[in-house]
Amino acid sequence: MTKMIRKKCACVLLIGFMLISLFPPVTVWADSTRDKVLTLNTTATSLNKNDEVSVTFTLSGIEAASGFGGFLEFDTSVFGDFNITQCIPAASAVTQKEEDKWALNATYDATSHWLEVREASGKEFKPQNVLLTIKFTVKKSATETTIKFNYPEVYKGNTTINKYATGLSVKVTNSKAKKLVLATDAVSGNSFISIPVKFTSNDGFLTLALSAGYDPTKLVFDSVRVADSIKSKVTISSTTITQSGSVITANISATEEIKTTGVLFYVNFKALNQTTSGSSTGTTGTTGTSSSGTIGTTEVALSIDSATNKDESAYVFTGTKSAVTITEKEHTLGDVNGNNKIDLVDALYIIRYYNKVQTLTSVQLTASDVNKNGTVDLVDALLIMQYYNGVIKNF
């Protein structure tokens, strides 16, 4: 019985060895923190034009290495040239034995973007401190950017001992970016809507692209007006409207840098007419003004698309929204068409409405109900004709 068990165990072991020889284990490069002996770091906090951004490469947690390599990736619209300013032999003390000294050489292929650092004579070394520093020069200001070292490898002799599929990266955020912060007010109106553009934070601008997003079914763009406080220094060079008619952008230029806060601009709209066929509501005094109600509400979103100053700095923009209430236009009782006089045309409007060949807005209906009985009919038309002919003096 024991011999039988031993034979079975031997067979199982033999089959296992055969399977391993036929299907060798796949090498999986770990991407965990403990395996990342190569690190990429930066202490840079500014990305304005002509700033220098330094990144460093460090090897740690490993007894010996002969170098590292990888693909260096960066935004060429932000950075111009870069310089490898430090590639040091970390063990170069005078007291060190000659055979223990080492030095590093760095090479970079601008076509493939492959960056490689190797010990000059091919020997292994014990990593210490920062092995490589690269300094980038900012050619165009930015709020943030990321520098990557893709598919990095760490070498020991001629062998790759660490390899990372996801690579290394550092993000640089511009803490010195200029800030422009907008605010506004809730507004209301019937035919004309004016949106104030307030600057609660303004680090200065020479040019500005100011945009307003709106509902073209409720509002029609009219104009952008410069506030009196900066009117002598600022001009609206051009305005554009998107094909859908939902965003207006005003391009603004100044003769000197504007750092004023408060209301600097007004974006003006006209409210579209909205009609209703319902009965009139509200009451008025004798030949007085009709009551005003709300037709609808909407929003206007204010934002800054771009800005420049004399230093070509980067900007951070904060937009805002204005709540807009569109109200009925006030008409004098009996002045149905709103031309500021009461005549036979107003009576005609009522007759056409009564015969269902014309619609009236809710405020026109209120102005039509001259006897204030809650209904617009031929009696109201007759009263308007009597008023026009001087038969009655008021409603």
Secondary structure, 3 states (H helix, E strand, C coil): CHHHHHHHHHHHHHHHHHHHHHCCCCCCCCCCHHHCCEEEEECCCCCCCCCEEEEEEEECCCCCECEEEEEEECCCCCEEEEEEEEECCCCCCCCCCHHHCCCEEEEEECCCCEEEEEECCCCCECCCCEEEEEEEEECCCCCEEEEEEEEEEEEECCEEEEECCCCEEEEEECCCCEEEEEECCCEEECCEEEEEEEEEEECCEEEEEEEEECCCCCEEEEEEEECCCCCCCEEEEEEEECCCCCEEEEEEEEEEEECCCEEEEEEEEEECCCCECCCCCCCCCCCCECCCCEEEEEEEEEEEEEEECCCCCCEEEECEEEEEEEECCCCECCCCCCCCCCCHHHHHHHHHHHCCCCCECHHHHHHHCCCCCCCCCHHHHHHHHHHHCCCCCCC
